[in-house]
Amino acid sequence: MGIFDVNEDRIKALYKRAWYDCDRGFVDSRKYPELDHALTQFARENNCTYDEAFILAKTGKRMF
């Protein structure tokens, strides 16, 4: 596992950091470049949509 690899734990951690930054409110992933890039990369590597990756980061449940 390299430093730039994206897995479930990484996108969950990035989402949680953005969630705290938004005062535990709505997270617009496009405003957080690291989260946006990680979700895009995760979606490409796992053949899922961006929204499915976002749901995984937010709830921890796989939709694909």
C-alpha positions as CSV (number, residue, x, y, z in Angstrom):
1,M,0.0,0.0,0.0
2,G,1.5,3.3,-1.1
3,I,1.1,6.7,0.3
4,F,-1.3,7.8,-2.4
5,D,-3.5,4.7,-2.4
6,V,-7.1,5.3,-1.7
7,N,-9.1,2.7,0.3
8,E,-12.3,2.8,2.3
9,D,-10.6,3.9,5.5
10,R,-9.0,6.9,3.7
11,I,-12.2,8.2,2.2
12,K,-14.0,7.8,5.5
13,A,-11.3,9.7,7.3
14,L,-11.3,12.5,4.7
15,Y,-15.1,12.7,4.9
16,K,-15.0,12.9,8.7
17,R,-12.5,15.7,8.6
18,A,-14.6,17.6,6.2
19,W,-17.7,16.9,8.3
20,Y,-16.0,18.4,11.4
21,D,-14.9,21.4,9.3
22,C,-18.5,22.0,8.3
23,D,-19.6,22.0,12.0
24,R,-21.1,18.5,11.6
25,G,-23.4,19.7,8.8
26,F,-23.8,19.2,5.1
27,V,-20.5,18.3,3.4
28,D,-20.2,19.6,-0.2
29,S,-17.4,17.3,-1.4
30,R,-16.5,19.6,-4.3
31,K,-15.3,22.2,-1.8
32,Y,-12.7,19.8,-0.4
33,P,-10.2,19.0,-3.1
34,E,-8.6,16.1,-1.2
35,L,-11.9,14.4,-0.6
36,D,-13.1,15.0,-4.1
37,H,-10.0,13.6,-5.6
38,A,-10.0,10.5,-3.3
39,L,-13.7,9.8,-4.1
40,T,-13.0,10.1,-7.8
41,Q,-10.0,7.8,-7.6
42,F,-11.8,5.3,-5.4
43,A,-14.8,5.2,-7.9
44,R,-12.5,4.5,-10.8
45,E,-10.6,1.8,-9.1
46,N,-13.7,0.0,-7.8
47,N,-16.0,0.4,-10.8
48,C,-18.6,2.4,-9.0
49,T,-20.1,5.8,-9.3
50,Y,-19.0,8.9,-7.5
51,D,-22.2,9.0,-5.5
52,E,-21.8,5.4,-4.4
53,A,-18.3,6.2,-3.2
54,F,-19.6,9.3,-1.4
55,I,-22.3,7.2,0.4
56,L,-19.6,4.7,1.4
57,A,-17.5,7.5,2.9
58,K,-20.5,9.0,4.7
59,T,-22.3,5.9,6.1
60,G,-19.8,3.1,5.8
61,K,-22.2,0.9,3.8
62,R,-21.3,-0.4,0.3
63,M,-23.9,0.2,-2.3
64,F,-22.1,-1.6,-5.1
